């Protein structure tokens, strides 16, 4: 991620004490995801504990959608970036459906939605495509993302985070609008009020506010660790669940 330039050493020192690096945000997201999936697998969602404990985990998808969108502008090869996401979407598929006891042919993990979101953003930012082709490709990506966790919501978040890059207020307004009218309200309408924990997506806003563009330490271990963690933690939780309930 791009480093923010500060006007003075004093401002720089003060800001860096208060901001979060991209690595820090990703660590927060990974921990929240692990806890959220642990709760989802072991505590009934209809209970008060299940409802409350799943709220913090809603920050995960917005954070990763944001970094997927920003990654588009900083990657040296967007097609290899897309390829990595597609590969890990394939790797993550069976750990995801096995852990959550879902039909393997009907649904898949959020990694697929993230890959399609990046494809949609790449199409939108292309100078070779007409506006009609861009809209058509975004629509196709949304439809293809429907079986994925976070479905076309992830695609739309990535596209609008990318469109409004550098305009944080517009990014947040679009994030809230999509989250509320495309995700939260339909989710509650379709599945009931015990899914109102989805309001937790708005907890991502203060975290993103604290991100000022600082990347943090760069290493291949961290780079690949963020990809590997997703299927790996599902495999660990699956065997933990199997061992406990066997």
C-alpha positions as CSV (number, residue, x, y, z in Angstrom):
1,X,0.0,0.0,0.0
2,X,1.1,3.6,-0.6
3,X,2.7,5.5,2.3
4,X,1.1,8.7,3.2
5,X,3.3,11.8,3.1
6,X,3.2,14.1,6.1
7,X,4.0,17.7,6.3
8,X,6.3,17.7,9.3
9,X,8.2,15.2,11.5
10,X,5.9,16.1,14.5
11,X,2.8,15.4,12.4
12,X,4.3,12.2,11.1
13,X,5.1,11.0,14.6
14,X,1.7,11.8,16.0
15,X,-0.2,10.3,13.0
16,X,1.8,7.0,13.1
17,X,0.9,6.6,16.7
18,X,-2.7,6.7,15.9
19,X,-3.0,5.0,12.5
20,X,-3.2,1.3,11.6
21,X,-1.0,-0.2,8.9
22,X,-2.5,-2.5,6.3
23,X,-0.8,-5.4,7.9
24,X,-2.3,-4.5,11.3
25,X,-5.8,-4.3,9.7
26,X,-5.3,-7.6,8.0
27,X,-4.3,-9.3,11.3
28,X,-7.4,-7.8,12.9
29,X,-9.5,-9.2,10.1
30,X,-7.9,-12.7,10.3
31,X,-8.4,-12.9,14.1
32,X,-12.0,-11.7,13.7
33,X,-12.6,-14.3,11.0
34,X,-11.2,-17.1,13.0
35,X,-13.3,-16.2,16.0
36,X,-16.4,-15.7,13.9
37,X,-16.1,-19.1,12.2
38,X,-15.4,-20.7,15.5
39,X,-18.6,-19.2,16.9
40,X,-20.5,-20.1,13.8
41,X,-19.5,-23.7,14.0
42,X,-19.9,-24.3,17.8
43,X,-22.5,-21.9,19.1
44,X,-26.1,-21.8,17.7
45,X,-26.7,-18.6,15.9
46,X,-30.2,-18.3,17.3
47,X,-28.9,-17.9,20.9
48,X,-28.1,-14.6,22.4
49,X,-24.4,-15.5,22.7
50,X,-24.3,-16.6,19.1
51,X,-25.9,-13.4,18.0
52,X,-23.6,-11.1,20.0
53,X,-20.4,-13.0,19.2
54,X,-20.9,-12.9,15.5
55,X,-21.1,-9.1,15.3
56,X,-17.4,-8.4,15.4
57,X,-16.7,-10.9,12.6
58,X,-18.7,-8.7,10.2
59,X,-15.7,-6.4,9.8
60,X,-13.8,-9.1,7.9
61,X,-15.4,-8.9,4.5
62,X,-15.4,-5.0,4.3
63,X,-11.7,-4.9,5.2
64,X,-10.7,-7.5,2.7
65,X,-12.9,-6.0,0.0
66,X,-11.2,-2.6,0.6
67,X,-7.7,-4.1,0.3
68,X,-8.6,-6.1,-2.8
69,X,-9.7,-2.8,-4.4
70,X,-6.6,-0.9,-3.3
71,X,-4.4,-3.8,-4.3
72,X,-5.6,-3.3,-7.9
73,X,-3.8,0.0,-8.0
74,X,-0.6,-1.2,-6.5
75,X,-0.1,-4.6,-8.0
76,X,2.5,-5.0,-10.8
77,X,0.4,-7.5,-12.6
78,X,-3.4,-7.5,-12.0
79,X,-3.9,-10.7,-14.0
80,X,-1.5,-12.7,-11.7
81,X,-3.4,-11.1,-8.7
82,X,-6.7,-12.4,-10.1
83,X,-5.1,-15.8,-10.8
84,X,-3.9,-16.1,-7.2
85,X,-7.4,-15.3,-5.9
86,X,-9.0,-17.8,-8.3
87,X,-6.5,-20.6,-7.2
88,X,-7.1,-20.0,-3.5
89,X,-10.9,-19.8,-4.2
90,X,-10.6,-23.4,-5.6
91,X,-8.3,-24.5,-2.7
92,X,-10.7,-23.1,-0.1
93,X,-13.9,-24.5,-1.6
94,X,-14.0,-27.9,0.1
95,X,-12.7,-26.8,3.5
96,X,-15.5,-24.2,3.4
97,X,-18.4,-26.5,2.5
98,X,-17.2,-29.3,4.7
99,X,-16.8,-27.1,7.8
100,X,-20.2,-25.4,7.3
101,X,-21.9,-28.6,6.2
102,X,-23.1,-27.1,2.9
103,X,-23.8,-28.8,-0.5
104,X,-20.5,-28.5,-2.4
105,X,-22.3,-27.8,-5.7
106,X,-24.5,-25.0,-4.4
107,X,-22.2,-22.6,-2.6
108,X,-18.5,-21.6,-2.1
109,X,-16.3,-19.4,0.0
110,X,-15.9,-15.6,-0.1
111,X,-12.6,-16.0,-2.0
112,X,-14.6,-16.6,-5.2
113,X,-16.5,-13.3,-4.6
114,X,-13.2,-11.5,-4.0
115,X,-11.8,-12.8,-7.2
116,X,-14.9,-11.7,-9.2
117,X,-14.8,-8.4,-7.5
118,X,-11.3,-7.8,-8.7
119,X,-12.3,-8.9,-12.2
120,X,-15.2,-6.5,-12.2
121,X,-13.0,-3.6,-11.0
122,X,-10.4,-4.4,-13.7
123,X,-13.2,-4.2,-16.3
124,X,-14.5,-0.9,-14.9
125,X,-11.1,0.7,-14.9
126,X,-10.3,-0.5,-18.4
127,X,-9.9,2.3,-21.0
128,X,-10.7,-0.1,-23.9
129,X,-14.2,-1.0,-22.9
130,X,-17.4,1.0,-23.4
131,X,-19.6,1.9,-20.5
132,X,-22.2,-0.7,-21.6
133,X,-19.6,-3.5,-21.7
134,X,-18.4,-2.5,-18.3
135,X,-21.9,-2.6,-16.8
136,X,-22.5,-5.9,-18.5
137,X,-19.3,-7.4,-17.1
138,X,-20.0,-6.1,-13.6
139,X,-23.5,-7.7,-13.8
140,X,-22.0,-11.0,-14.9
141,X,-19.5,-11.0,-12.1
142,X,-22.3,-10.3,-9.6
143,X,-24.4,-13.2,-10.9
144,X,-21.4,-15.5,-10.9
145,X,-20.7,-14.5,-7.3
146,X,-24.2,-15.3,-6.1
147,X,-23.2,-18.8,-4.7
148,X,-20.3,-17.3,-2.8
149,X,-20.3,-16.2,0.8
150,X,-21.0,-12.4,0.7
151,X,-22.1,-13.0,-2.9
152,X,-22.4,-9.9,-5.1
153,X,-22.1,-7.6,-2.1
154,X,-18.4,-8.3,-2.1
155,X,-18.2,-7.6,-5.8
156,X,-20.0,-4.2,-5.5
157,X,-18.0,-3.2,-2.5
158,X,-14.7,-3.8,-4.3
159,X,-15.9,-2.0,-7.4
160,X,-17.1,1.1,-5.5
161,X,-14.0,1.2,-3.3
162,X,-12.0,1.2,-6.5
163,X,-14.1,3.8,-8.3
164,X,-13.9,6.2,-5.4
165,X,-10.2,5.6,-4.6
166,X,-8.8,8.7,-2.9
167,X,-12.3,9.9,-2.0
168,X,-12.8,8.3,1.4
169,X,-16.2,9.9,2.2
170,X,-17.7,8.6,-1.1
171,X,-16.1,5.2,-0.4
172,X,-17.8,5.0,3.0
173,X,-21.2,6.3,1.7
174,X,-21.2,3.7,-1.1
175,X,-20.1,1.0,1.4
176,X,-23.0,1.9,3.8
177,X,-25.6,2.2,1.1
178,X,-24.6,-1.3,-0.4
179,X,-24.3,-2.8,3.0
180,X,-27.7,-1.6,4.2
181,X,-29.9,-1.9,1.2
182,X,-28.2,-4.9,-0.6
183,X,-27.1,-6.9,2.4
184,X,-28.6,-6.1,5.8
185,X,-32.2,-5.4,4.9
186,X,-32.6,-8.3,2.5
187,X,-30.8,-10.7,4.9
188,X,-33.2,-9.8,7.8
189,X,-36.2,-9.9,5.5
190,X,-35.3,-13.3,4.2
191,X,-33.9,-15.0,7.3
192,X,-35.3,-13.1,10.3
193,X,-34.2,-10.7,12.9
194,X,-31.6,-13.0,14.4
195,X,-29.5,-12.1,11.4
196,X,-29.5,-8.5,12.5
197,X,-25.9,-9.1,13.7
198,X,-25.0,-8.1,10.2
199,X,-25.0,-4.5,11.4
200,X,-21.5,-5.3,12.6
201,X,-20.2,-4.4,9.1
202,X,-20.3,-0.8,10.2
203,X,-17.6,-1.5,12.8
204,X,-15.3,-1.7,9.9
205,X,-15.7,2.1,9.3
206,X,-13.6,3.3,12.3
207,X,-10.9,0.7,11.4
208,X,-10.7,2.0,7.9
209,X,-10.6,5.6,9.1
210,X,-7.5,4.7,11.1
211,X,-5.8,3.4,8.0
212,X,-3.7,6.2,6.4
213,X,-1.9,4.3,3.7
214,X,0.9,2.8,5.7
215,X,1.8,-0.7,4.6
216,X,3.9,-2.1,7.4
217,X,6.6,-4.7,7.1
218,X,6.8,-6.4,3.7
219,X,7.7,-10.1,3.3
220,X,6.7,-13.1,1.2
221,X,5.7,-14.9,4.4
222,X,3.1,-12.3,5.2
223,X,2.0,-12.0,1.5
224,X,1.3,-15.7,1.1
225,X,0.3,-16.1,4.8
226,X,-2.9,-14.1,4.2
227,X,-3.9,-16.4,1.3
228,X,-3.0,-19.6,3.1
229,X,-4.7,-18.7,6.4
230,X,-8.2,-18.9,4.9
231,X,-8.4,-22.5,3.9
232,X,-6.0,-23.6,6.6
233,X,-8.1,-22.2,9.5
234,X,-11.2,-23.9,8.1
235,X,-9.4,-27.2,8.0
236,X,-8.2,-26.8,11.6
237,X,-11.7,-25.9,12.7
238,X,-13.2,-28.8,10.8
239,X,-11.0,-31.3,12.5
240,X,-11.5,-29.6,15.9
241,X,-15.3,-29.8,15.4
242,X,-15.0,-33.4,14.3
243,X,-12.9,-34.4,17.3
244,X,-15.2,-32.6,19.8
245,X,-18.5,-33.9,18.3
246,X,-17.3,-37.3,17.2
